[in-house]
């Protein structure tokens, strides 16, 4: 494994350790802080699409398997947020996260003031739409991909971001907060395999009868950040329902599949090429097994968290107690959070447009003057 991946692993473990130290608030505090604060905070970057966005939370139970991380629990319990094109605004703004979850994950309830661009349970526009599943980084909640989810929904996709329980703090209906049992460890192949099963179960629920959402089960992509990205490509190689996958900054922990992956894959990484011009060995190894359409894009000025909302949040809130300043170069690079959001939305959006809708997107064909900070890697 390359020195860069080792440095990122160390940085990520330090971040996860900081998250665990914040702890879960007491029952009394949790009850008092379970609602979103009324103070208006910063607004997430506005989506570029023309459609209104609805949002709903899903509480899912997979009774076909025990929970892999909590001994004695004989089913897997998950939470997801779904964004979708809406007929009109429901009038009730969707929360970014509750004060309780903000306190548990970041040591402050301030992130509950972030304003989103979707409304709760708005009526969905008719017509089946392509589905994009989002899997967050290790130790990160599904809300860390809200900007991307809202952007794709505003452009006509149904988007579902999944929490992988016990790999991050997860809040369930009624204010029940489950801790991050895995945050003292490190991402590994078992985590990826478990996530593939989580994603598969979510697809069962969203594409099956009675989901209540206009999903086109014949057009599906999985997009993930960090280990969520590795899990996205792993799901692509195992689940024939998935048509395309995006890995943003994710180390591959599993062995390459025996059969080459013939469906489209986008690798979106930060700080490559390296100072020596050598791409990461972990991705080079997997690159040769991608036999279909593929692109490897590098944003040398970005950091490991730049493709999630964590970068934008760090610039709007004092999170130095959770993310030590000495980790800034590795986690955020020199790019601004707003620019990171623009890049992520543009290239992921172009990818799903091309491979789920068949819309040509020249942005993916080579360097673009509008994005001089994005390089095409050809190992």
Protein Blocks (a to p, Z undefined) as FASTA:
>chain_A
ZZklmmmmmmmmmmmmmmmmnopadfklmmmmmpccfbdcddddddfbfbdcdddddddd
dfkbccfklghiabdcdddddddddfbdehiacdfbdfklmmmmnopaklmmpccfbdeh
iacdehidddddddddehiafklmmmmmmmmmmnopacdddddehiaccddehhiacddf
klmmccdfklmmmmmmmmmmmmmmmmmghklpacdfkbccdddehjlmmmmmmmmmmmmk
bmbdcdehiacfbdcdfbdcfbdcddddehiacfkopacfklmmmmmmmmbdcdddddfk
bcfklmpmklmmmmmpccklmmcfklmmmmnomadfklmmmmmmmmmmmmmmmmmnopac
fklnoccfklmmbccddZZ
